[in-house]
Amino acid sequence: MLPEAIQLHPLETNQPITVGIPGSKSITNRALILAALTKGPTEIKGALWSEDTQVMTQCLQKLGFKIQIAQDPADNCNRTLTIQGQAGQIPGGGSTDSPMELYVGNAGTAARFLMAMLCLGSGVYRLSGVERMHERPQSELIASLRELGYVIETPNDRLPAIIHGQGPRPGANCQASIGQSSQFASALLLSAKVGQWEINLTEGSAEVAPYVQMTQQMVEAFAQRTSSTYQVEPDSSSGSYFWAMGYLMENHAPKVAGEIKIAQWPTTDWQIDTRFPHHLPLPQTLSRERDLGDSIMTAMVLAPWAAQPTRFTDLGRLRLQECERVNAMQRELIKCGVKVEQLGDTLVIEPGVVHGARIDTYNDHRMAMCFSVMGALVPDMVINKPECVKKTFPNFYQKLASAPPLGLGMTITQPGSSLALSEDLLFA
C-alpha cells in the first residue's frame, strides 16, 4: 500500500523502454452494461480492474448478474470478465419501503450508466456514492429519464437518488444534453435499444463529444458481433503520461533517457486521447472539447517546456469532475514556479523554469499522475496521497519503478529518504 506521500527522483536510465498500459475504463464500463443487457455470456478481455470498474462490477453482481473474474497474464490491473447477460432483464431490485442500495463511490460512469439501466428493472433502487459524487451534476440525465416517463426521486437532482424501475417504454423519446457531461447521453444510448427509447441528441453533440461517438460505435459493435468475446483496448488517457515523460526526456535530458514506447497503442479513434502524441510538441492552443479529453491535463504539465505560451480552452467540464480541476491545476503548477493565468474556462501557461514542490492531489487520480510526469525530469517532486491512482491505474507507480525494459526504473522514496520503496508498496 502506498504511503501518505512519495518523492519521485528523476530518471537516469538510457535503456529503451516499452510500457504496457491497462485497459480503458471508459470502454470497460460501457462493455459491462452492454454485456449485461445482451442475451447469454460475454467474455470481456483486457478489462480494466480498478476502483471505478470494480464498483460497476460489484453493482451488477448485487443486481444478480453472474460475473466470473479471471486474472489477465498481460497486466495485473486487467481482468477477463465473463458476464451472463439477461437479455434486457434486470434480475434484482428492492421495494418502495426498502430500495436496493447500490454504492458507486466516485465513479461517474457507474453512476450515470446504472441510473439509466435501472429504469429498465422492475424494482426500486437507491444510488449513492462518496460526498464528491453527491456534488457532481446529474440533473440533465435525470430530466431526460423523467421525460421518458420514469420516476426518480431526489431533492436536488443529484445523488443519492431513488430510481423506480418501470421496464421498457416503447416509443418514449427524450432530448439528450451533453452540456455538463457526455456521460448523460452515453447512459441513455447504452440502454436505449432494450428500453425501446428514441434518444434525440442535441444538434452537433456527437461531433463535439467523442465519448458519445465511442458509445454509439460500441452499441453497434455489440449488435453486430458474431463472437461472445469482446476485447477492451488499452487506455489512452493512461498512456498519455508515458508519452509525456518520453517527450520530456528526449527533448530535455537526451543524454540520460532511452526511448519510452507504449505497448499496443490503440489503433481505433474511439478514445479522443489516442490523439495525444499528435499534439507533441504542443501547439499554441488546445481545446478540451475538440482536441483532447482528460489528457489535456497531461499536456498542461508539459506547457512550461513549450516554445510559446499555451492556451488550454473549453475547460468548463474539468470543474465538475473528481475535483475542481481548473483551479487545482493552476494552484499546483504555481507551486512549481509556473506562471499560469486563468481566463474564464481557459488556462494560459507560460514557458519557464520548473522546480520541485509538494503536490496536493485532491483525491484525484489525474492530478497525481500528471504531476508525476514532472518527476521524471524535475527533482524534489513530492506527491501527497498517491493512492488515489487506484481509481483507474492502481499499478501506475509500479510501472514507474519497475526495471527497464518494461518499466522506467524510477527511484521512488518517502519524502526525505534515500531508501527506494519496494514495488509491493507502490501498488494502490
N, C-alpha and C positions, 0 to 999 in steps of 0.2 A: 504493500500500500504506500502510495506517495506521501512524503512528509508535508507539513504545512507550507513549506516554501522550498524551492530548489534554486540553485545557482548554476547557470549554464556557462561553459567555458568554450571559447572559440575553437572551431575545427582546426586540426593540424594535419590530417591525413592527406596524402596526394594520390591515394588509390582510387580507381574508378569505382563507382557505387551504383547499384541498381536496387531501388527500394520498392517493395510491394506495398500497396495501399489496400485497406479493407473495402468492402462493398459499399455501394451507395445507400445512404439512409433513405433518401427520397424514393429510390426505386424499390428498396426492400419493403418499406411500409405500404406503398401502393400495391406491390405484388401480394402482400399478405391479405389485404382487403379483397382484391380481385380473386385470389385463390379461395378465400372463404366463401365467396358468393358463387363460385363455379361448382359444377357437379363433379364429384369424385376427387381423387387425390391429385395434388400438385406438389412436385418436388422443387423447392426453390434453392438453387445452388449459389454459393458465393454471397449469401445473405449477411448483411452486417449484423454483428451481435454486440450491441452497445446499449446504453441506458434507454435510448429512445425506441429501439426496435424490441428490446426485452419488454418494455411497457406495453407495446402493441401486442406482442405475443401473449403476455400474461392476461390481458383483457380478453383476447379472443378465446383463450383457454377457459377463462372464467365463464364466458358465454356458452361454453360447451363444445367448442371446436377442438377436435383431436389434432394435436401437433406433435410430431416427432422431431427431436433436435439432435443432430449429429455433428461431431467435430469436423472442421474443414482443415485438411492437412496443409493447405497452402498458406493459411493465415490464422493465427489464434484469435483474431477478432471477427472471423467469419464462421458461419454455420451452414449446414444443409438443413432446411426446414421442410418437412413434409406435412402438409395440412390437408385434412379431409373436408373438402367443400360440401356444402349442404344445399346446393342448387338454389340459392337465394333465401333459404330458410335460416332464421336466427334461432338456435336451439334453446337458449335460456333467457330468463328475464324475471324481474320481480313484479311486485304488485303496487298499487297506489299507496297502500299503507306501509309497504316495505320494499322500496325500489332496490334493484340490484346495484350495488356500489361498484363503480369502475374508476380506478385511480390512474391518471395519465402523467403524473409527475409534471415536468415542464416540457413535454413533447407536444409541440404544436400540431404535427401531422397526426399523431394518435388522437388528440382531442377533436380535431376537425373531421378527420375521416370517419372516426367512430360515431360522431354525432349524427352524421347523415345516414350511416349504415344502420344505426339503432332504430331509426324511424321505420325500417322495414320489418322489425320484430313485432312480437305480439305482447311483450311485457312492458314494464316500466323500469327505467334505468336512471341512475344518478351519476353524472360525470363530474369528477373533481380532480384537482392537482395541487401543486405547490402554490404558495402565495403569488409568485410571479405569474404563473399560468392563469390565476384568477384575475390578474390585471390585464392580461393580453386580450386583444379585441376578438369578439365572436359575433357581434351584432349583425353584420351583413349576412353571415351564414344562417343565423337564427331567423332573420327576416325572410330569407329565401325558403327555408324549410316551412315556415308558417304560411308563406304564400302557396306552397304545395298542399297545405291543409293539415300539417302536423302540429301537435300540441307540445310546446316546450316551455317549461316553467323556469323562469329566472327573473329576479327582481331588477337586474341591471344589464341584461343581455350579455352577461359574461358567465364564466364558470364560478361556482358549481351550478349545474343545470339539471333539471329532471326532464327526460325525454320519454314521451308516451309512444311506444311502437304501435303503428296502425297498419302495417303491411304496405304492399304496393298501392299506388293510387294512379291507375291507368288514365292517361290523358292530362294529368295535372302538369302545369307549367309554371316556371318562375324565371325571374331575372337573376343572373349570377354576377355579382360585382367582385372585382379584384382590387377595389380601392385601398383596402387595408392589408389584404393578403391574397395571393393567388391560390392559397390552400383552400379557400372557401369554394371557388369554382371547381377545383380538383375534387374536393369532397363530394360535391353534387354529381360530378361526371362519373366517379367511381361506382356510385350506387344507382345511377340513372337507368341503366338497362333493366335491372331487376325491379326497380321501383316503377318502371314504365312512365318515367317523367320526361318532359320536354324542357331542356335547360337552354335558356336564351342568354348567351354570353354577351356582355357589354361590347358594343361595336369596337373592333380592333383589339379586344383584350387578349386574344390568343397570340397576336403578334407582339405584344409588349410583355407577355408573361410566358417565358419559355417553360416554366414548370407546368402550366396548363397544357401546353403542347405535349410535354412529356406524358401527362395523364392521358390525353386523347390517343397518343400513339400506343401506350400500354394497354388501354381498353381495347383498341383494335387488334393488337398483337395477341391478347388473351382470347379474343373472339375467333381468331383465325388459326390459332396454333394447332398443330397436329400431334404434339408430344405433351406428355404430362410433366415434363421438366422445363423449368424456367431459370435462365442464367442471369444473375444480377451483375452488372458491370461495376468496376471499381469507382470509388467516389472521387469525382474531380475536385470538389472543394478541398478534400483532404490532401489530394495530390498537389494542390497549389503551393503548400508550404515547402515542399521539396523542390518544386520548380523555382520558387523564390530563393531558397538557400543556394541552389546550384547557380542561379544567375548572380547572386551577390558574390559568391566565392570566385566564380570565373572572371568577373569583371573588376573585383576589388581586392582579391587575395589570390591571384593566379599561381603564385609560387607555392602556395600551401595546399590547395584543394584539387582533388581529381574531379572528373566529370560526375555529376549526380543525375541519374536517369530514373524514371519511374517505370516499373514493370507493367505491361499490359494496359497502357493508357487507353481510355475509351475511344472507340472508333466511330460511335454514333454522335449525333448532335443533341441527344436527349438532355444532357446536363449543360446548362449555359456556361458553367465553369470549366468545361473542356476547352473553352477558348482562351483560358488564362495564358498559356505560353505564347499565343499570338499577340499579346499586348506587352511583350518584352522586347526592347526597352519600353518604358511607359510612355504613352502619348501625352499630349498636353491635357486631355480631358477624358475621363472615364465615367460612364453612366451606370448606376445600379439597375436601371430599368432595361437598357438596351445592350450593354456590353458584358457585364459580369453579374453573378449572383453574390453569394456570401464571400467569394474570393476577392471581391473588391476591397475587403479589409486587409487581405494579404498584400494587395497592391499598395495600400496606404503605407505599410511599413517599409516598402521599397522606395517610396517617394523621396525621402531625404537624399537618396543616391541618384535621383533623376537628373537629367541635363537641364531641366527647367522646372518652374513651379507646376504642380499637377492639380487640376481641378477634379474633384470627385463629386458628381452631381446626382440628383434624384435619390437622396439617401433617406427619405422620409420613413420608409418601412423599417430601416435599421433601428429606428427609435422604439419599435413595437415588438422587438424580438427578445432573446434571452435576457438582455439588459438594454438600457438606452445607449445603443452602440455609437451613435454620433458623438455624444458628449464624452463617452468613455474613451473612444479612440483619441479625441482631441486632448483629453486630460493626460492620458498615459504617454502620448507622443511628446507633449510638452515636458513631461518629466525627463525625457531622454534628450532634451535640448533642441527639439524640433520646433520650428515656427509653424503654427497652424492657425488659420483663420476660418471661423465658421460664419457662413453667409446663408441664412435660412437652412435649407436642406443640402447645402454644398459645403464641402471642406476644401480649402486651398492649402496645400502642404508645400513648403519651400525646401529646396535642397540645402544641405548644411551638415555640419559636424554632429555626429550622434555619440552620446555617451551612455554607459550603463545606468540602470535605475531599478528600483523595486516596483514591479508592476502589479497593480491590483487587477484581478480577473473578473470580479463581479459575478462569480459563479457562471461565467460564460465561456464555454469551450473554445470559441473562436478567438476571444481575447487572449487566452493562454497560448494558443498555438501561433497566432500572428506574431506576438512579441517574442516568442521563442525563435522565430526566423532571425531576428536581430542578433540573438545569442550565438548564431553560427559565426558571426564576424566581430561583434562588439563585446568586449569584456565586461564583467560585473553586471550581467543581466540576471536579475532575481525575479522569479515568477511566484507570486503568492497563490496558495490554494490551487495547485496544478491539477488536483484530482478531478476538476470539472471537465477535463477532456474525456471522461468516461461517457459523456453524452453521445459522442459519435466516433471516438478514436481512442479506446482505452489503452492501446499499446503504442501510442504516439511517442512517448519518451523512451520506451524500449527501443523503438526503431532509431531514434537519435543516438542512443548509447551503444547499440549493437555494433560489433566489429564489422568493418568492410569485408566483402563487397555488398552484403545485404543490409547493412546499417551504416550510419555516418561516423561511428567511432567517437562521438562527442563525450567528453567528461562532464558528468552531472553530479554535483555535490549538494550538501546542505550549505546554506549561506555561511561564508567564513571558513569552511572546512576544505581541506585538500584531499579528503578521502572520497573516492568515487563511490556513488551509491550502486548497489548491485542491481542487475536487471529485474530481479524479483520485486524489488521495492519501487520500480518505476512503472509498474502496471496499475492503471487506475481501476 
